[in-house]
């Protein structure tokens, strides 16, 4: 299994349950690990056969900057759904942190896993979808 990752993607948004949090933008940080078969991209040296992490990052930045959330849980679920649905990612682990939310801690947040990891030796749906004739 291959993992494409993005680490410490910082995005400013409205997040929180307190009145003051609804009036200021706060920075959240995302770490993503996304299962994706990169073997064809490695063989061909062609970005068309891999998960374009820049496209994923730009999509999540636009979504999160343009949204408002009360809970990090909601933001994490919606971000995970975007990655899985729009980028054909069968499994991901997403860590969403909110720095400075609790005095004395560097950050707080959630880690979620969605989807299923491919079985050893199996090709994830992303590989089958990009293969000629789905083979």
Backbone as numpy.savetxt, mean C-alpha at the origin, in Angstrom:
# Nx Ny Nz CAx CAy CAz Cx Cy Cz
8.12 -16.44 -3.81 7.27 -15.26 -3.81 8.16 -14.02 -3.81
7.76 -13.05 -4.58 8.49 -11.79 -4.66 7.68 -10.71 -3.94
8.40 -9.75 -3.39 7.78 -8.63 -2.69 8.30 -7.33 -3.31
7.38 -6.48 -3.72 7.71 -5.12 -4.10 7.31 -4.26 -2.90
8.17 -3.36 -2.48 7.84 -2.59 -1.27 8.03 -1.09 -1.46
7.33 -0.38 -0.61 7.47 1.07 -0.46 7.63 1.30 1.04
8.64 2.04 1.43 8.88 2.26 2.85 8.84 3.74 3.17
8.10 4.08 4.21 8.05 5.43 4.78 7.54 6.47 3.77
6.43 6.15 3.13 5.76 7.10 2.24 5.01 8.08 3.12
5.43 9.32 3.11 4.83 10.35 3.98 3.79 11.14 3.20
2.61 11.30 3.83 1.51 12.00 3.19 0.83 12.87 4.25
0.48 14.11 3.88 -0.25 15.01 4.78 -1.74 14.89 4.51
-2.50 14.77 5.58 -3.95 14.59 5.45 -4.65 15.05 6.72
-5.97 15.06 6.66 -6.79 15.29 7.86 -7.09 13.92 8.46
-6.63 13.71 9.69 -6.83 12.42 10.35 -6.98 12.64 11.85
-8.01 12.05 12.42 -8.17 12.11 13.88 -9.59 12.37 14.30
-9.84 12.09 15.58 -11.19 12.20 16.13 -11.41 13.49 16.91
-10.33 14.18 17.26 -10.48 15.39 18.07 -10.70 16.61 17.18
-11.42 17.60 17.73 -11.74 18.80 16.94 -10.50 19.45 16.34
-9.43 19.58 17.13 -8.23 20.24 16.61 -7.63 19.45 15.45
-7.79 18.12 15.46 -7.23 17.29 14.38 -8.00 17.47 13.07
-9.22 17.92 13.17 -10.04 18.13 11.98 -9.70 19.46 11.29
-8.84 20.26 11.94 -8.51 21.58 11.41 -7.09 21.71 10.88
-6.25 20.71 11.13 -4.85 20.77 10.68 -4.49 19.49 9.93
-3.61 19.64 8.97 -3.12 18.46 8.26 -2.00 17.85 9.08
-2.04 16.54 9.19 -1.00 15.80 9.90 -0.33 14.84 8.93
0.91 14.52 9.22 1.65 13.59 8.37 1.43 12.17 8.86
1.09 11.29 7.93 1.05 9.87 8.20 2.14 9.21 7.36
2.54 8.03 7.76 3.59 7.31 7.05 3.09 5.90 6.72
3.34 5.46 5.49 2.93 4.13 5.07 4.14 3.29 4.67
4.12 2.04 5.07 5.03 1.02 4.58 4.16 -0.03 3.91
4.50 -0.42 2.69 3.75 -1.45 1.99 4.68 -2.55 1.53
4.22 -3.79 1.69 4.85 -4.95 1.09 3.78 -5.59 0.23
4.08 -5.77 -1.07 3.08 -6.25 -2.02 3.61 -7.46 -2.77
2.89 -8.58 -2.69 3.30 -9.78 -3.41 3.07 -9.56 -4.90
4.12 -9.82 -5.68 4.01 -9.63 -7.13 5.13 -10.41 -7.79
4.80 -11.22 -8.76 5.80 -12.01 -9.47 6.59 -11.09 -10.40
7.86 -10.90 -10.07 8.71 -10.00 -10.86 9.59 -10.74 -11.86
9.42 -12.05 -11.99 10.33 -12.83 -12.83 10.31 -12.39 -14.29
9.15 -12.10 -14.85 9.07 -11.67 -16.25 9.72 -10.30 -16.43
9.53 -9.41 -15.47 10.19 -8.10 -15.53 11.70 -8.26 -15.47
12.18 -9.14 -14.62 13.62 -9.37 -14.53 14.17 -9.98 -15.82
13.42 -10.88 -16.41 13.85 -11.54 -17.65 13.90 -10.57 -18.82
12.88 -9.68 -18.91 12.76 -8.79 -20.07 13.31 -7.39 -19.83
13.55 -7.05 -18.58 13.99 -5.70 -18.21 12.97 -4.66 -18.68
11.67 -5.01 -18.52 10.57 -4.19 -19.02 9.62 -3.87 -17.87
9.44 -2.60 -17.59 8.59 -2.17 -16.48 7.13 -2.59 -16.66
6.74 -2.86 -17.88 5.35 -3.28 -18.13 5.03 -4.61 -17.45
6.05 -5.36 -17.04 5.83 -6.68 -16.45 6.02 -6.69 -14.93
6.03 -5.54 -14.33 6.21 -5.50 -12.88 5.18 -4.57 -12.25
5.21 -4.49 -10.95 4.36 -3.57 -10.21 5.09 -2.24 -10.14
4.53 -1.22 -10.73 5.17 0.09 -10.79 4.95 0.80 -9.45
5.97 0.75 -8.59 5.82 1.31 -7.25 5.63 2.82 -7.28
6.14 3.50 -8.30 5.90 4.94 -8.41 4.42 5.21 -8.66
3.79 4.42 -9.52 2.36 4.59 -9.79 1.53 4.30 -8.54
1.92 3.27 -7.78 1.22 2.95 -6.53 1.35 4.13 -5.57
2.57 4.63 -5.39 2.80 5.74 -4.46 2.02 6.98 -4.86
2.05 7.33 -6.15 1.33 8.52 -6.61 -0.18 8.38 -6.38
-0.71 7.19 -6.62 -2.15 6.96 -6.42 -2.52 7.09 -4.95
-1.71 6.51 -4.07 -2.00 6.60 -2.64 -1.84 8.03 -2.12
-0.83 8.73 -2.57 -0.66 10.13 -2.15 -1.88 10.95 -2.55
-2.31 10.82 -3.80 -3.47 11.59 -4.26 -4.72 11.24 -3.46
-4.93 9.95 -3.21 -6.11 9.52 -2.45 -6.08 10.05 -1.02
-4.97 9.86 -0.33 -4.89 10.23 1.09 -4.89 11.75 1.26
-4.18 12.48 0.41 -4.18 13.94 0.51 -5.58 14.51 0.27
-6.34 13.87 -0.59 -7.67 14.38 -0.93 -8.79 13.86 -0.05
-8.45 13.09 0.98 -9.46 12.49 1.84 -9.32 12.99 3.27
-10.35 12.74 4.05 -10.32 13.01 5.49 -10.79 11.76 6.20
-10.11 11.43 7.31 -10.44 10.22 8.06 -10.51 10.54 9.55
-11.36 9.80 10.23 -11.36 9.84 11.69 -10.34 8.85 12.24
-10.28 7.67 11.63 -9.46 6.58 12.16 -8.39 6.12 11.18
-7.22 5.76 11.71 -6.17 5.18 10.86 -6.64 3.84 10.30
-7.51 3.14 11.03 -8.02 1.86 10.55 -8.77 2.02 9.23
-9.58 3.06 9.13 -10.34 3.31 7.91 -9.41 3.66 6.76
-8.44 4.53 7.02 -7.49 4.90 5.99 -6.72 3.68 5.50
-6.27 2.85 6.42 -5.51 1.66 6.03 -6.34 0.72 5.16
-7.57 0.46 5.54 -8.44 -0.43 4.76 -8.68 0.11 3.36
-8.95 1.40 3.25 -9.23 1.98 1.94 -7.98 2.02 1.07
-6.83 2.31 1.65 -5.58 2.30 0.89 -5.26 0.89 0.41
-5.44 -0.09 1.26 -5.19 -1.48 0.87 -6.11 -1.91 -0.27
-7.36 -1.52 -0.20 -8.31 -1.88 -1.27 -7.90 -1.26 -2.60
-7.43 -0.03 -2.58 -6.97 0.62 -3.82 -5.81 -0.17 -4.43
-4.84 -0.52 -3.63 -3.67 -1.24 -4.14 -4.08 -2.60 -4.69
-4.90 -3.32 -3.96 -5.30 -4.65 -4.41 -6.16 -4.58 -5.67
-7.12 -3.67 -5.69 -8.07 -3.61 -6.80 -7.48 -2.96 -8.05
-6.77 -1.88 -7.90 -6.30 -1.12 -9.06 -4.96 -1.60 -9.61
-4.19 -2.32 -8.79 -2.86 -2.74 -9.23 -2.70 -4.26 -9.25
-3.81 -4.97 -9.12 -3.80 -6.44 -9.24 -2.82 -7.10 -8.27
-2.84 -6.65 -7.03 -1.98 -7.21 -5.99 -2.80 -8.20 -5.18
-2.38 -9.46 -5.16 -3.13 -10.50 -4.48 -2.99 -10.49 -2.97
-1.85 -10.00 -2.47 -1.59 -9.95 -1.02 -0.76 -8.71 -0.74
-1.06 -8.09 0.39 -0.22 -6.99 0.84 -0.23 -6.90 2.35
0.84 -6.30 2.84 0.94 -5.91 4.26 1.14 -4.41 4.24
0.30 -3.70 4.97 0.36 -2.25 5.02 0.50 -1.81 6.47
1.51 -1.01 6.71 1.72 -0.41 8.03 1.44 1.07 7.88
0.50 1.57 8.66 0.15 2.98 8.63 0.44 3.55 10.01
1.30 4.55 10.05 1.64 5.14 11.35 1.32 6.62 11.37
1.02 7.07 12.56 0.68 8.46 12.82 1.70 8.98 13.84
2.78 9.59 13.35 3.83 10.07 14.26 3.30 11.14 15.22
3.80 11.06 16.46 3.47 12.08 17.45 2.08 12.02 18.03
1.33 10.97 17.74 -0.05 10.90 18.22 -0.15 10.63 19.71
0.85 9.97 20.27 0.84 9.66 21.70 2.15 10.16 22.30
2.03 10.98 23.32 3.21 11.52 23.98 4.09 10.38 24.48
5.37 10.50 24.22 6.32 9.49 24.68 6.58 8.39 23.66
5.82 8.36 22.58 6.06 7.34 21.55 6.45 8.03 20.25
7.22 7.33 19.45 7.59 7.88 18.14 6.38 7.93 17.22
5.59 6.84 17.23 4.39 6.80 16.41 3.47 5.69 16.89
2.25 5.72 16.40 1.26 4.68 16.65 0.59 4.38 15.32
-0.10 3.27 15.24 -0.80 2.97 14.00 -1.29 1.55 13.95
-1.47 1.07 12.72 -1.97 -0.28 12.49 -1.12 -0.96 11.41
-1.10 -2.27 11.50 -0.51 -3.10 10.45 -1.60 -4.07 10.03
-1.91 -4.08 8.74 -2.93 -4.99 8.24 -2.35 -5.83 7.10
-2.85 -7.03 6.96 -2.55 -7.90 5.83 -3.86 -8.23 5.16
-3.88 -8.11 3.83 -5.10 -8.42 3.09 -4.74 -9.30 1.90
-5.63 -10.23 1.58 -5.42 -11.14 0.48 -4.74 -12.41 0.93
-4.30 -13.19 -0.03 -3.67 -14.47 0.23 -2.30 -14.52 -0.41
-1.34 -15.05 0.33 -0.01 -15.25 -0.22 -0.06 -16.40 -1.21
0.67 -16.31 -2.31 0.70 -17.42 -3.25 1.40 -18.62 -2.62
0.95 -19.82 -2.97 1.58 -21.04 -2.48 2.98 -21.15 -3.07
3.87 -21.83 -2.37 5.23 -22.00 -2.87 5.20 -22.63 -4.25
5.88 -22.01 -5.18 5.92 -22.53 -6.54 4.76 -22.10 -7.42
3.71 -21.56 -6.81 2.56 -21.10 -7.59 2.83 -19.70 -8.11
2.25 -19.38 -9.23 2.38 -18.03 -9.78 1.18 -17.22 -9.34
1.42 -16.02 -8.74 0.29 -15.19 -8.34 -0.51 -14.72 -9.55
-1.72 -14.26 -9.31 -2.60 -13.82 -10.38 -1.92 -12.76 -11.24
-1.06 -11.94 -10.66 -0.38 -10.91 -11.44 0.47 -11.51 -12.54
1.08 -12.66 -12.29 1.92 -13.31 -13.30 1.07 -13.97 -14.38
-0.01 -14.58 -13.97 -0.88 -15.24 -14.93 -1.53 -14.21 -15.84
-1.96 -13.09 -15.26 -2.62 -12.05 -16.05 -1.69 -11.45 -17.10
-0.38 -11.37 -16.80 0.54 -10.76 -17.76 1.14 -11.77 -18.72
0.92 -13.05 -18.47 1.49 -14.07 -19.35 0.69 -14.17 -20.63
1.34 -14.51 -21.76 0.61 -14.67 -23.00 -0.46 -15.76 -22.86
-1.66 -15.49 -23.29 -2.78 -16.44 -23.23 -3.08 -16.90 -21.82
-2.64 -16.12 -20.80 -2.92 -16.48 -19.40 -2.22 -17.73 -18.95
-1.15 -18.16 -19.64 -0.44 -19.41 -19.32 0.81 -19.09 -18.54
